[in-house]
Each structure stands twice: as C-alpha cells, then as structure tokens.
Amino acid sequence: MRHVIANLAVYVLASGLVLAAVLFAWARSNQLTLTTERALEPREWATVTTADAFDWRELGERTYVANCQNCHGAKGQGLDRYPGVIGTEALLAADGGREYLVHLVLYGARTGRHPAPMPPMPTLSDAQVAAVNNHLLTHFGEAPAGDALFIPSEVRDERGLRLSERDVGARRPAAP
Ligand code: HEC
C-alpha cells in the first residue's frame, strides 16, 4: 500500500511539473505576440520619408493601449503619480524636444518633476515608437503638420546611445 501511495505522489508531482511547463510555454507564446506583430510590419516602413507613407494610426493606438495607458490613462489625463500626456506638441516644438520624445520611450526618463520615473521600452519596434508618438500628438494634442510627425528611421537613429533615465531627464527641454 505504501508503494502505491509513493508512486501516486510521484505521478502527481510529475504531472504537476508537466503542467507547469505547458503553462510556461503558453505564457511565453502569448508574450511573443509582439514579436510576431513586429515581424508583420512591412519592410518598406523602415525607409519611408514621411509619416503619411506608413500606416501608424492603428499601430499607434494599439501600442498606447498596451504599453502606456496603464500609467497615462485612457484619455491621456495621467493617473496618480503619472503625468498626463496631453499637449505633447509643445515638447515636440521645443529645442531638442523631438529627440527627447524618442529617447523617453527607448531609454525611460527621470526628470525629478514627478515621484516616479518613466520606464524604458527598448523592445518596442521603431515603427511602434514612431506610431505611438504620433498617436500622442494627434489624439491627445493638436496635430502638427504632417511632416512634423515621426517616421521609423528616426527612431532607429536614436538607438544604441546607452542613455540612462537621468541622462534623458536632464535633456528635457525647458519649454512647456
Ligand atoms: C510605469 C508607468 C509608465 C508607463 C507604462 C509609461 N509612462 Fe510615460 N511617463 C511616466 C512617468 C512617471 C513620467 C514622468 C517622468 C519624469 O518626469 O521623471 C512619464 C512621462 C511621459 C511623457 C511626458 C514627458 C515630459 O517630460 O513631459 C510622455 C510624452 C510619456 N511619458 C509618454 C509615454 C509613452 C508614449 C508610453 C508608452 C510607450 C509611456 N509614456 C509609458 C510613466 C509611464
């Protein structure tokens, strides 16, 4: 009888491990959706020279909902310790503001103006970063003229700079 119980215990343990492995694989595959999405981005987006030439609207909204809304709110109004993202066009217009808006997403930012830092999101694709910035500018702010919007290649050019959250915070334009 004891053997039976011991065997049963081993079976239960083993199936528990298998189940855990399956759950882990399932969770990973769900996380990989973003990568798949990136793989689906048309190659020609990497070389467009105007925002009109890449389809950023839906991508920008989706990227915002999945990666920004938790902190900045569904209406961009900000939540708790997290500031609103309304009126981002003033930052864009300021000296160095254009790079700042890209650095902010790639490297995060700690300006000391809020009790929390903005986390870095380097795994977003160039198109996602450009699209989400365009979404902020047009959805929660006054849309700037078409060629003021972001394109993927200018995000690519800002990668690899190894900026810290503080470095980015220190580069925030004084303007708004
Ligand atoms: C975990 C919370 C969090 C998430 C997620 C988040 N942010 Fe932020 N964001 C912050 C905080 C905190 C600040 C203020 C940082 C500071 O001033 O030190 C900020 C600041 C900003 C600002 C204003 C910068 C300024 O100087 O006025 C913009 C624009 C912004 N975030 C865009 C985004 C975008 C786009 C995303 C998604 C891709 C995003 N944020 C995701 C927390 C977050």
Boltz pocket constraint, residues with backbone or C-beta under 6 A from the ligand:
constraints:
  - pocket:
      binder: B
      contacts: [[A, 63], [A, 64], [A, 67], [A, 68], [A, 69], [A, 70], [A, 71], [A, 72], [A, 81], [A, 82], [A, 83], [A, 84], [A, 85], [A, 88], [A, 91], [A, 104], [A, 105], [A, 109], [A, 110], [A, 111], [A, 112], [A, 113], [A, 114], [A, 116], [A, 117], [A, 118], [A, 119], [A, 121], [A, 132], [A, 133], [A, 136], [A, 169], [A, 172]]
      max_distance: 6.0
